[in-house]
Amino acid sequence: MPLAHIKWYKETDSTNFRLAMERDTAPQGQIFAAMFQSEGRGQRGNTWESRAGENLTFSILLKPSDIYLREQFCISQAVALGVVAWLGDKGVDARIKWPNDIYVGDKKICGILIENYAQGDLIVQSIAGVGLNLSQTVFSEDVPNATSLSLLTGGKYSPKEELPSLAAHILHEYGQIAQGDRHLYLRTDAERRYLELLYRRGEWHFFEEMNPSEIPVDKRSGQRFRARILGIDNSACLLLEDEAGSIRHYFFKEIRYIL
C-alpha cells in the first residue's frame, strides 16, 4: 500500500486528535507526525513522554471496508507487527506486550493507541497513533523501564528520515489483513505471527488483577498470582493459565503485568 502525504508539525497537541478532525476527507494512509506532542496519549489515558525532535510520534489514517467491530483487534495486530518488523530491520529483536506495546527484553520502546470509528457493525475509519523512542537516551523516573533505538544500537536517528520506512512496514501489514474476505489465510497468518511474538508467552510470571478502571492506577490493589500466557481468545482477551491449572480470561485494563 503506497504512502500518502506525510504532514509534519513542529509542535502540536496530539497527532491522533488532529488527524481525527480530518478523517472524513483525508485519504487512507494519510500521516500526521510531530517533532513534539504536548498532549501525546498512551493506553489507559496515560501521557507519552517524548523529548522534542528525538522520537517518532505520528498517526496513520486507515479506512477498512470489511473489518467488523468484533474483529477490530486485527488492526492492532497489524500495526504492532509492522513496528516489530521495522525494528528487526534495525537489528532489534522486539516482542509485543499484549495488547500492543512493543518491548525489547523487559523494556518498552513503543506504544500504540488505536481509535476506531464505526458505522453500524463495520469499522470505517481507524487512526493508529504510534510513539516510538528513537534517539532519546534519558528518561524520567516515572518511566523506569523505557528504552530507545539509540540505547539499543548506539546509533543516532532522524525522525523525518526514519518515518517513511516505519510507516511502510505498518501499511504493508495492514494491507495484508485488509484484503478480501475476512477469513483469508493472510489474516490468519498475521494472528499466528502476533502470537509467536507475544511478550512472555508460555513463561511463568506474576500478574495482578485490577480493580475497576475508575480507580486511579496508583490507588488500585488486586490479587497477585503466578501464571503463564497461553495466547488470546476470540474476543482478544488475554488467556492465562494459573498454577492450579485454571484458565483465566482478561479484558484490557483487568490485568497488570508485574515487571
Backbone as CSV, one residue per row, in Angstrom:
resi,resn,N_x,N_y,N_z,CA_x,CA_y,CA_z,C_x,C_y,C_z
1,MET,0.845,-1.192,0.000,0.000,0.000,0.000,0.881,1.243,0.000
2,PRO,0.738,2.149,-0.963,1.613,3.324,-1.038,1.343,4.312,0.085
3,LEU,2.400,5.036,0.477,2.256,6.067,1.484,1.498,7.259,0.922
4,ALA,0.643,7.829,1.752,0.032,9.104,1.406,0.969,10.215,1.896
5,HIS,0.537,11.432,1.761,1.355,12.573,2.168,1.608,12.548,3.677
6,ILE,2.840,12.846,4.079,3.187,12.975,5.489,3.184,14.454,5.845
7,LYS,2.336,14.841,6.779,2.269,16.225,7.234,3.000,16.332,8.563
8,TRP,4.031,17.152,8.602,4.839,17.309,9.807,4.441,18.576,10.560
9,TYR,4.319,18.436,11.882,4.153,19.578,12.779,5.443,19.746,13.579
10,LYS,5.862,20.986,13.744,6.962,21.218,14.670,6.498,20.903,16.087
11,GLU,5.259,21.307,16.394,4.647,21.001,17.687,3.142,20.994,17.522
12,THR,2.483,20.056,18.180,1.023,20.013,18.197,0.578,19.351,19.484
13,ASP,-0.723,19.406,19.749,-1.209,18.772,20.972,-1.175,17.254,20.836
14,SER,-1.867,16.730,19.820,-1.923,15.286,19.613,-2.149,15.010,18.135
15,THR,-1.304,14.193,17.527,-1.493,13.866,16.110,-2.764,13.053,15.907
16,ASN,-3.125,12.204,16.875,-4.384,11.472,16.767,-5.561,12.439,16.710
17,PHE,-5.546,13.439,17.576,-6.632,14.418,17.606,-6.691,15.215,16.310
18,ARG,-5.544,15.663,15.822,-5.511,16.460,14.598,-5.977,15.655,13.391
19,LEU,-5.553,14.409,13.318,-5.958,13.579,12.187,-7.434,13.219,12.268
20,ALA,-7.944,13.031,13.485,-9.368,12.718,13.650,-10.246,13.839,13.106
21,MET,-9.785,15.070,13.196,-10.564,16.205,12.699,-10.689,16.190,11.175
22,GLU,-9.768,15.486,10.506,-9.774,15.459,9.039,-10.011,14.064,8.473
23,ARG,-10.465,13.160,9.307,-10.563,11.754,8.878,-11.586,11.533,7.769
24,ASP,-12.593,12.374,7.667,-13.614,12.176,6.635,-13.109,12.566,5.243
25,THR,-12.187,13.504,5.173,-11.725,13.994,3.871,-10.315,13.530,3.518
26,ALA,-9.518,13.168,4.498,-8.144,12.734,4.224,-8.141,11.338,3.617
27,PRO,-7.166,11.031,2.765,-7.107,9.709,2.141,-6.547,8.659,3.081
28,GLN,-6.845,7.396,2.778,-6.247,6.312,3.536,-4.718,6.389,3.419
29,GLY,-4.057,6.189,4.550,-2.608,6.264,4.558,-2.072,7.636,4.915
30,GLN,-2.965,8.630,5.078,-2.515,9.960,5.487,-1.813,9.872,6.842
31,ILE,-0.687,10.558,6.966,0.099,10.531,8.193,0.283,11.943,8.710
32,PHE,-0.005,12.127,9.996,0.327,13.363,10.694,1.423,13.008,11.695
33,ALA,2.502,13.751,11.665,3.634,13.492,12.551,4.055,14.787,13.221
34,ALA,4.657,14.669,14.406,5.070,15.854,15.151,6.459,15.653,15.737
35,MET,7.247,16.717,15.705,8.532,16.690,16.397,8.326,16.731,17.910
36,PHE,7.172,17.290,18.316,6.821,17.293,19.740,5.307,17.326,19.880
37,GLN,4.778,16.488,20.775,3.357,16.487,21.108,3.197,16.941,22.557
38,SER,2.422,17.977,22.769,2.219,18.467,24.137,1.208,17.633,24.904
39,GLU,0.354,16.902,24.173,-0.667,16.079,24.831,-0.708,14.682,24.224
40,GLY,0.470,14.126,23.930,0.520,12.767,23.411,-0.065,11.783,24.410
41,ARG,-0.866,10.861,23.906,-1.567,9.936,24.796,-1.132,8.506,24.552
42,GLY,-1.200,7.721,25.622,-0.956,6.291,25.528,-2.185,5.528,25.964
43,GLN,-2.044,4.215,26.091,-3.140,3.408,26.592,-3.445,3.795,28.038
44,ARG,-4.678,3.486,28.490,-5.144,3.761,29.850,-5.198,5.258,30.163
45,GLY,-5.140,6.110,29.108,-5.191,7.546,29.345,-3.879,8.144,29.802
46,ASN,-2.799,7.390,29.777,-1.503,7.908,30.188,-0.947,8.864,29.143
47,THR,-0.061,9.767,29.595,0.656,10.606,28.654,1.898,9.861,28.183
48,TRP,2.444,10.304,27.049,3.626,9.654,26.474,4.787,10.628,26.564
49,GLU,5.823,10.266,27.329,6.989,11.139,27.460,7.833,11.068,26.194
50,SER,8.132,12.221,25.623,8.943,12.247,24.417,9.618,13.607,24.299
51,ARG,10.938,13.613,24.239,11.671,14.861,24.074,11.555,15.363,22.634
52,ALA,11.453,16.667,22.491,11.252,17.283,21.172,12.358,16.893,20.207
53,GLY,11.944,16.401,19.035,12.867,16.101,17.955,13.658,14.818,18.099
54,GLU,13.435,14.061,19.174,14.247,12.873,19.408,13.539,11.559,19.096
55,ASN,12.221,11.602,18.955,11.469,10.360,18.811,10.467,10.435,17.665
56,LEU,9.835,9.311,17.386,8.796,9.252,16.364,7.433,9.288,17.046
57,THR,6.661,10.321,16.779,5.297,10.436,17.281,4.414,10.805,16.096
58,PHE,3.550,9.884,15.705,2.772,10.096,14.486,1.487,9.270,14.514
59,SER,0.594,9.584,13.593,-0.679,8.868,13.461,-0.939,8.570,11.988
60,ILE,-1.510,7.404,11.726,-1.840,6.976,10.360,-3.347,6.745,10.265
61,LEU,-3.948,7.245,9.207,-5.369,7.034,8.959,-5.581,5.795,8.095
62,LEU,-6.418,4.883,8.573,-6.780,3.677,7.835,-8.282,3.705,7.572
63,LYS,-8.688,3.170,6.404,-10.105,3.160,6.057,-10.497,1.767,5.570
64,PRO,-10.671,0.834,6.512,-11.033,-0.537,6.122,-12.454,-0.592,5.570
65,SER,-12.706,-1.639,4.806,-14.032,-1.800,4.216,-14.731,-3.072,4.667
66,ASP,-13.991,-3.995,5.278,-14.631,-5.271,5.615,-14.195,-5.795,6.976
67,ILE,-13.871,-4.884,7.893,-13.496,-5.293,9.244,-14.625,-4.919,10.202
68,TYR,-15.209,-5.919,10.833,-16.297,-5.694,11.780,-15.748,-5.243,13.137
69,LEU,-16.585,-4.587,13.911,-16.178,-4.144,15.244,-15.655,-5.306,16.083
70,ARG,-16.291,-6.456,15.954,-15.854,-7.605,16.750,-14.467,-8.105,16.328
71,GLU,-14.008,-7.660,15.173,-12.697,-8.074,14.662,-11.656,-6.970,14.772
72,GLN,-11.946,-5.908,15.494,-11.106,-4.718,15.485,-9.682,-4.997,15.961
73,PHE,-9.474,-6.039,16.740,-8.135,-6.298,17.262,-7.136,-6.629,16.153
74,CYS,-7.626,-7.068,14.991,-6.693,-7.384,13.907,-5.963,-6.131,13.425
75,ILE,-6.552,-4.948,13.613,-5.859,-3.710,13.250,-4.694,-3.474,14.198
76,SER,-4.930,-3.668,15.496,-3.848,-3.545,16.469,-2.728,-4.526,16.168
77,GLN,-3.114,-5.751,15.810,-2.103,-6.758,15.486,-1.246,-6.319,14.303
78,ALA,-1.886,-5.804,13.269,-1.149,-5.405,12.066,-0.173,-4.274,12.360
79,VAL,-0.618,-3.270,13.109,0.262,-2.145,13.419,1.450,-2.618,14.255
80,ALA,1.182,-3.447,15.262,2.260,-3.958,16.110,3.254,-4.789,15.302
81,LEU,2.744,-5.625,14.404,3.629,-6.441,13.566,4.500,-5.575,12.665
82,GLY,3.938,-4.485,12.161,4.718,-3.590,11.322,5.868,-2.951,12.090
83,VAL,5.598,-2.527,13.323,6.653,-1.925,14.147,7.746,-2.940,14.449
84,VAL,7.353,-4.162,14.820,8.338,-5.203,15.133,9.191,-5.526,13.912
85,ALA,8.568,-5.576,12.730,9.321,-5.865,11.504,10.333,-4.762,11.211
86,TRP,9.935,-3.510,11.404,10.858,-2.394,11.177,12.030,-2.449,12.151
87,LEU,11.745,-2.734,13.414,12.818,-2.855,14.404,13.750,-4.009,14.045
88,GLY,13.178,-5.087,13.497,14.010,-6.201,13.061,14.989,-5.777,11.983
89,ASP,14.546,-4.901,11.089,15.448,-4.378,10.055,16.600,-3.579,10.662
90,LYS,16.368,-3.038,11.863,17.403,-2.267,12.559,18.269,-3.159,13.448
91,GLY,18.038,-4.466,13.413,18.813,-5.390,14.222,18.306,-5.570,15.633
92,VAL,17.052,-5.169,15.882,16.477,-5.246,17.227,15.409,-6.331,17.267
93,ASP,15.543,-7.251,18.211,14.597,-8.353,18.386,13.535,-7.930,19.392
94,ALA,12.375,-7.525,18.921,11.319,-6.986,19.772,10.175,-7.975,19.934
95,ARG,9.369,-7.738,20.977,8.188,-8.554,21.254,6.986,-7.637,21.489
96,ILE,5.799,-8.219,21.383,4.562,-7.455,21.551,3.964,-7.782,22.915
97,LYS,3.883,-6.775,23.763,3.251,-6.942,25.076,1.765,-6.637,24.913
98,TRP,0.952,-7.649,25.127,-0.493,-7.511,24.935,-1.022,-6.280,25.666
99,PRO,-1.876,-5.475,24.997,-2.387,-5.737,23.646,-1.471,-5.274,22.518
100,ASN,-0.749,-4.138,22.701,0.077,-3.690,21.569,1.220,-2.754,21.953
101,ASP,1.781,-2.905,23.139,3.039,-2.233,23.439,4.177,-3.050,22.840
102,ILE,5.270,-2.394,22.505,6.418,-3.092,21.933,7.565,-3.051,22.940
103,TYR,8.067,-4.238,23.264,9.128,-4.375,24.273,10.362,-5.014,23.657
104,VAL,11.509,-4.614,24.198,12.775,-5.283,23.903,13.309,-5.745,25.254
105,GLY,13.374,-7.056,25.451,13.625,-7.562,26.792,12.468,-7.150,27.678
106,ASP,12.761,-6.562,28.821,11.713,-6.081,29.718,11.571,-4.570,29.670
107,LYS,11.983,-3.956,28.564,11.904,-2.506,28.445,11.028,-2.105,27.256
108,LYS,10.256,-1.061,27.471,9.314,-0.595,26.459,9.979,0.387,25.509
109,ILE,9.808,0.141,24.210,10.349,1.042,23.193,9.253,1.754,22.404
110,CYS,8.038,1.223,22.433,6.986,1.801,21.592,5.609,1.549,22.196
111,GLY,4.757,2.545,22.094,3.359,2.411,22.488,2.455,2.713,21.299
112,ILE,1.330,2.049,21.255,0.397,2.199,20.133,-1.005,2.459,20.681
113,LEU,-1.688,3.424,20.121,-3.062,3.738,20.510,-3.938,3.702,19.270
114,ILE,-4.904,2.801,19.250,-5.819,2.658,18.113,-7.175,3.268,18.472
115,GLU,-7.677,4.131,17.616,-9.004,4.717,17.799,-9.843,4.407,16.562
116,ASN,-10.922,3.657,16.764,-11.764,3.203,15.661,-13.067,3.993,15.596
117,TYR,-13.552,4.164,14.365,-14.825,4.846,14.117,-15.685,3.911,13.273
118,ALA,-16.911,3.699,13.700,-17.748,2.678,13.066,-19.042,3.258,12.510
119,GLN,-19.566,2.555,11.519,-20.926,2.758,11.027,-21.607,1.406,11.111
120,GLY,-22.581,1.316,11.973,-23.197,0.014,12.207,-22.187,-0.938,12.818
121,ASP,-22.043,-2.108,12.220,-21.117,-3.117,12.723,-19.735,-3.058,12.084
122,LEU,-19.557,-2.146,11.117,-18.295,-2.094,10.388,-17.422,-0.912,10.836
123,ILE,-16.128,-1.138,10.920,-15.179,-0.056,11.150,-14.928,0.632,9.813
124,VAL,-15.137,1.924,9.763,-14.959,2.656,8.508,-13.699,3.522,8.518
125,GLN,-13.236,3.854,9.717,-12.001,4.627,9.857,-11.282,4.167,11.120
126,SER,-9.980,4.144,11.044,-9.171,3.774,12.201,-7.930,4.646,12.200
127,ILE,-7.629,5.233,13.347,-6.422,6.049,13.478,-5.463,5.323,14.406
128,ALA,-4.287,5.015,13.881,-3.259,4.329,14.655,-2.203,5.341,15.077
129,GLY,-2.164,5.642,16.362,-1.158,6.547,16.898,0.033,5.749,17.407
130,VAL,1.225,6.158,17.032,2.443,5.433,17.397,3.433,6.395,18.044
131,GLY,3.955,5.985,19.197,5.037,6.716,19.843,6.208,5.773,20.017
132,LEU,7.290,6.022,19.303,8.448,5.128,19.335,9.678,5.898,19.776
133,ASN,10.343,5.384,20.805,11.559,6.023,21.328,12.703,5.788,20.354
134,LEU,13.126,6.857,19.728,14.113,6.744,18.661,15.522,7.071,19.159
135,SER,15.762,8.327,19.509,17.109,8.757,19.900,17.202,9.250,21.336
136,GLN,16.101,9.270,22.063,16.130,9.717,23.459,16.901,8.708,24.306
137,THR,17.818,9.201,25.138,18.643,8.300,25.955,18.458,8.503,27.444
138,VAL,17.739,9.560,27.841,17.473,9.816,29.257,15.975,9.948,29.442
139,PHE,15.442,9.178,30.390,14.009,9.187,30.661,13.769,9.523,32.130
140,SER,12.600,10.059,32.422,12.283,10.425,33.795,12.093,9.178,34.655
141,GLU,12.126,9.378,35.960,11.951,8.267,36.894,10.551,7.674,36.818
142,ASP,9.611,8.393,36.203,8.237,7.891,36.075,8.128,6.764,35.050
143,VAL,9.145,6.629,34.199,9.137,5.564,33.193,10.443,4.758,33.305
144,PRO,10.573,3.986,34.380,11.852,3.311,34.651,12.194,2.186,33.689
145,ASN,11.232,1.704,32.934,11.507,0.560,32.056,11.540,0.949,30.579
146,ALA,11.866,2.212,30.282,11.897,2.676,28.888,13.265,2.430,28.251
147,THR,13.244,2.205,26.951,14.472,2.138,26.174,14.226,2.815,24.839
148,SER,15.268,2.922,24.027,15.143,3.571,22.719,16.046,2.863,21.731
149,LEU,15.832,3.173,20.459,16.659,2.567,19.423,18.125,2.964,19.597
150,SER,18.371,4.209,19.982,19.750,4.646,20.198,20.402,3.905,21.351
151,LEU,19.665,3.702,22.443,20.223,2.969,23.578,20.539,1.528,23.199
152,LEU,19.748,0.964,22.310,19.935,-0.437,21.932,21.038,-0.633,20.904
153,THR,21.223,0.339,20.022,22.167,0.155,18.914,23.375,1.075,18.977
154,GLY,23.270,2.154,19.751,24.345,3.132,19.786,24.305,4.120,18.642
155,GLY,23.322,4.019,17.765,23.222,4.915,16.622,22.396,6.150,16.915
156,LYS,22.417,7.096,15.990,21.587,8.290,16.060,20.641,8.294,14.866
157,TYR,19.412,8.707,15.101,18.384,8.580,14.068,17.584,9.873,13.931
158,SER,17.191,10.169,12.710,16.372,11.344,12.421,14.915,10.916,12.247
159,PRO,13.987,11.517,12.995,12.572,11.157,12.834,12.075,11.281,11.397
160,LYS,12.440,12.357,10.715,11.948,12.563,9.355,12.531,11.548,8.374
161,GLU,13.745,11.082,8.637,14.347,10.081,7.757,13.809,8.686,8.018
162,GLU,13.455,8.389,9.255,13.029,7.035,9.610,11.534,6.776,9.424
163,LEU,10.723,7.830,9.500,9.273,7.632,9.445,8.783,6.937,8.173
164,PRO,9.242,7.304,6.973,8.691,6.646,5.780,8.848,5.128,5.787
165,SER,9.996,4.626,6.223,10.188,3.169,6.214,9.357,2.489,7.288
166,LEU,9.245,3.117,8.468,8.407,2.527,9.521,6.940,2.512,9.080
167,ALA,6.469,3.616,8.521,5.080,3.672,8.059,4.827,2.658,6.952
168,ALA,5.800,2.447,6.079,5.633,1.473,5.003,5.460,0.059,5.562
169,HIS,6.199,-0.273,6.610,6.038,-1.581,7.237,4.636,-1.737,7.831
170,ILE,4.157,-0.694,8.502,2.823,-0.751,9.112,1.747,-0.889,8.047
171,LEU,1.842,-0.093,6.987,0.829,-0.141,5.936,0.885,-1.456,5.165
172,HIS,2.059,-2.049,5.056,2.156,-3.363,4.418,1.382,-4.402,5.230
173,GLU,1.590,-4.424,6.543,0.880,-5.388,7.380,-0.624,-5.133,7.358
174,TYR,-1.010,-3.864,7.415,-2.433,-3.540,7.346,-3.019,-3.969,6.013
175,GLY,-2.289,-3.749,4.923,-2.770,-4.139,3.603,-3.030,-5.626,3.503
176,GLN,-2.252,-6.424,4.232,-2.456,-7.867,4.212,-3.783,-8.250,4.870
177,ILE,-4.052,-7.713,6.059,-5.282,-8.118,6.775,-6.523,-7.456,6.188
178,ALA,-6.340,-6.382,5.419,-7.484,-5.670,4.859,-7.920,-6.217,3.512
179,GLN,-7.205,-7.187,2.975,-7.543,-7.718,1.660,-8.715,-8.691,1.725
180,GLY,-9.618,-8.533,0.822,-10.624,-9.556,0.539,-11.424,-10.036,1.731
181,ASP,-11.790,-11.302,1.695,-12.631,-11.921,2.705,-11.958,-11.911,4.063
182,ARG,-12.766,-11.787,5.112,-12.226,-11.680,6.461,-11.495,-12.937,6.896
183,HIS,-11.747,-14.064,6.271,-11.151,-15.322,6.726,-10.025,-15.792,5.812
184,LEU,-9.468,-14.874,5.064,-8.352,-15.236,4.216,-7.162,-15.708,5.042
185,TYR,-6.324,-16.500,4.408,-5.115,-17.002,5.061,-4.261,-15.869,5.606
186,LEU,-4.181,-14.745,4.893,-3.294,-13.667,5.304,-3.668,-13.122,6.671
187,ARG,-4.967,-13.035,6.971,-5.362,-12.546,8.285,-5.049,-13.573,9.361
188,THR,-5.259,-14.835,9.054,-4.918,-15.894,9.999,-3.420,-15.935,10.236
189,ASP,-2.644,-15.710,9.198,-1.191,-15.706,9.323,-0.725,-14.558,10.205
190,ALA,-1.359,-13.394,10.112,-0.999,-12.263,10.958,-1.249,-12.593,12.423
191,GLU,-2.364,-13.261,12.707,-2.650,-13.654,14.088,-1.617,-14.657,14.596
192,ARG,-1.222,-15.576,13.748,-0.210,-16.566,14.151,1.108,-15.872,14.485
193,ARG,1.524,-14.945,13.645,2.790,-14.253,13.888,2.704,-13.370,15.135
194,TYR,1.547,-12.766,15.370,1.347,-11.972,16.585,1.539,-12.846,17.821
195,LEU,0.940,-14.030,17.817,1.049,-14.925,18.968,2.489,-15.394,19.171
196,GLU,3.193,-15.645,18.079,4.590,-16.074,18.194,5.461,-14.985,18.815
197,LEU,5.079,-13.727,18.627,5.859,-12.604,19.126,5.356,-12.073,20.465
198,LEU,4.379,-12.751,21.063,3.767,-12.249,22.286,4.758,-12.299,23.453
199,TYR,4.954,-11.153,24.070,5.873,-10.994,25.194,5.475,-11.917,26.347
200,ARG,6.446,-12.688,26.836,6.307,-13.596,27.973,5.345,-14.758,27.723
201,ARG,5.007,-15.021,26.503,4.126,-16.151,26.225,4.777,-17.456,26.665
202,GLY,4.027,-18.267,27.422,4.495,-19.569,27.869,5.428,-19.536,29.063
203,GLU,5.760,-18.350,29.560,6.664,-18.227,30.697,5.864,-17.961,31.978
204,TRP,6.370,-18.436,33.110,5.696,-18.230,34.385,6.128,-16.902,34.990
205,HIS,5.151,-16.025,35.229,5.408,-14.707,35.820,4.243,-14.327,36.723
206,PHE,4.462,-13.267,37.503,3.390,-12.770,38.364,2.568,-11.714,37.629
207,PHE,1.259,-11.750,37.895,0.306,-10.792,37.354,-0.551,-10.275,38.502
208,GLU,-1.249,-9.187,38.240,-2.141,-8.619,39.255,-3.484,-8.291,38.635
209,GLU,-4.550,-8.808,39.249,-5.886,-8.447,38.807,-6.167,-7.015,39.234
210,MET,-6.805,-6.258,38.345,-7.035,-4.847,38.602,-8.470,-4.586,39.030
211,ASN,-8.630,-3.585,39.897,-9.944,-3.126,40.296,-10.542,-2.278,39.178
212,PRO,-11.807,-1.878,39.301,-12.447,-1.098,38.224,-11.610,0.085,37.770
213,SER,-11.689,0.399,36.481,-10.817,1.397,35.860,-11.067,2.814,36.376
214,GLU,-12.202,3.047,37.085,-12.458,4.383,37.603,-11.491,4.743,38.723
215,ILE,-10.878,3.744,39.347,-9.940,3.988,40.443,-8.581,4.331,39.864
216,PRO,-7.939,5.417,40.307,-6.600,5.756,39.789,-5.642,4.584,39.926
217,VAL,-4.759,4.432,38.927,-3.858,3.291,38.899,-3.038,3.189,40.175
218,ASP,-2.541,4.327,40.686,-1.659,4.284,41.853,-2.396,3.961,43.149
219,LYS,-3.744,3.874,43.086,-4.511,3.548,44.285,-5.223,2.201,44.174
220,ARG,-4.997,1.514,43.070,-5.631,0.210,42.901,-4.848,-0.869,43.629
221,SER,-5.552,-1.885,44.037,-4.888,-3.064,44.596,-5.694,-4.273,44.161
222,GLY,-5.008,-5.343,43.907,-5.699,-6.542,43.448,-4.937,-7.787,43.826
223,GLN,-5.493,-8.903,43.437,-4.876,-10.185,43.742,-3.694,-10.438,42.822
224,ARG,-2.561,-10.767,43.411,-1.396,-11.163,42.625,-1.344,-12.683,42.545
225,PHE,-0.979,-13.177,41.388,-0.902,-14.624,41.207,0.131,-14.930,40.139
226,ARG,0.587,-16.167,40.121,1.592,-16.590,39.149,0.896,-17.372,38.046
227,ALA,1.245,-17.050,36.807,0.571,-17.702,35.678,1.456,-17.601,34.446
228,ARG,1.021,-18.268,33.398,1.703,-18.150,32.116,0.688,-17.788,31.041
229,ILE,1.157,-17.017,30.056,0.293,-16.582,28.966,0.159,-17.709,27.952
230,LEU,-1.094,-18.029,27.616,-1.354,-19.036,26.586,-1.592,-18.395,25.222
231,GLY,-2.155,-17.209,25.215,-2.483,-16.542,23.959,-3.634,-15.590,24.180
232,ILE,-4.471,-15.415,23.165,-5.657,-14.580,23.271,-6.859,-15.371,22.752
233,ASP,-8.057,-14.988,23.213,-9.252,-15.689,22.759,-9.917,-14.916,21.622
234,ASN,-11.102,-15.349,21.217,-11.774,-14.727,20.070,-12.234,-13.296,20.341
235,SER,-12.247,-12.903,21.619,-12.616,-11.535,21.984,-11.390,-10.678,22.259
236,ALA,-10.203,-11.189,21.920,-8.920,-10.508,22.136,-8.573,-10.399,23.604
237,CYS,-9.225,-11.198,24.438,-8.861,-11.250,25.855,-7.552,-12.021,26.012
238,LEU,-6.790,-11.660,27.035,-5.557,-12.386,27.333,-5.911,-13.673,28.059
239,LEU,-5.344,-14.790,27.594,-5.583,-16.095,28.205,-4.402,-16.467,29.084
240,LEU,-4.667,-16.697,30.364,-3.638,-17.095,31.305,-3.991,-18.439,31.929
241,GLU,-2.974,-19.226,32.197,-3.138,-20.451,32.969,-2.422,-20.262,34.301
242,ASP,-3.165,-20.371,35.414,-2.529,-20.183,36.716,-1.927,-21.491,37.218
243,GLU,-1.303,-21.442,38.380,-0.584,-22.606,38.901,-1.512,-23.759,39.281
244,ALA,-2.799,-23.466,39.455,-3.767,-24.519,39.747,-4.300,-25.172,38.482
245,GLY,-3.866,-24.666,37.314,-4.323,-25.219,36.050,-5.581,-24.573,35.519
246,SER,-6.095,-23.545,36.212,-7.304,-22.852,35.759,-6.960,-21.862,34.645
247,ILE,-7.859,-21.741,33.676,-7.683,-20.804,32.566,-8.450,-19.531,32.893
248,ARG,-7.776,-18.412,32.826,-8.372,-17.121,33.145,-8.381,-16.238,31.900
249,HIS,-9.479,-15.498,31.718,-9.639,-14.590,30.587,-9.686,-13.154,31.126
250,TYR,-8.925,-12.253,30.513,-8.902,-10.868,30.974,-9.039,-9.899,29.810
251,PHE,-9.968,-8.942,29.980,-10.059,-7.834,29.047,-8.975,-6.812,29.373
252,PHE,-8.742,-5.905,28.444,-7.796,-4.814,28.655,-8.187,-4.039,29.913
253,LYS,-7.212,-3.684,30.725,-7.340,-2.959,31.990,-7.759,-3.854,33.142
254,GLU,-7.997,-5.138,32.913,-8.364,-6.024,34.005,-7.171,-6.758,34.605
255,ILE,-6.011,-6.652,33.964,-4.834,-7.396,34.402,-3.599,-6.525,34.214
256,ARG,-2.641,-6.673,35.099,-1.381,-5.929,35.011,-0.204,-6.877,35.116
257,TYR,0.769,-6.689,34.243,1.999,-7.445,34.327,2.833,-6.934,35.499
258,ILE,3.431,-7.814,36.242,4.390,-7.423,37.271,5.783,-7.549,36.653
259,LEU,6.443,-6.414,36.441,7.744,-6.418,35.770,8.882,-6.367,36.798
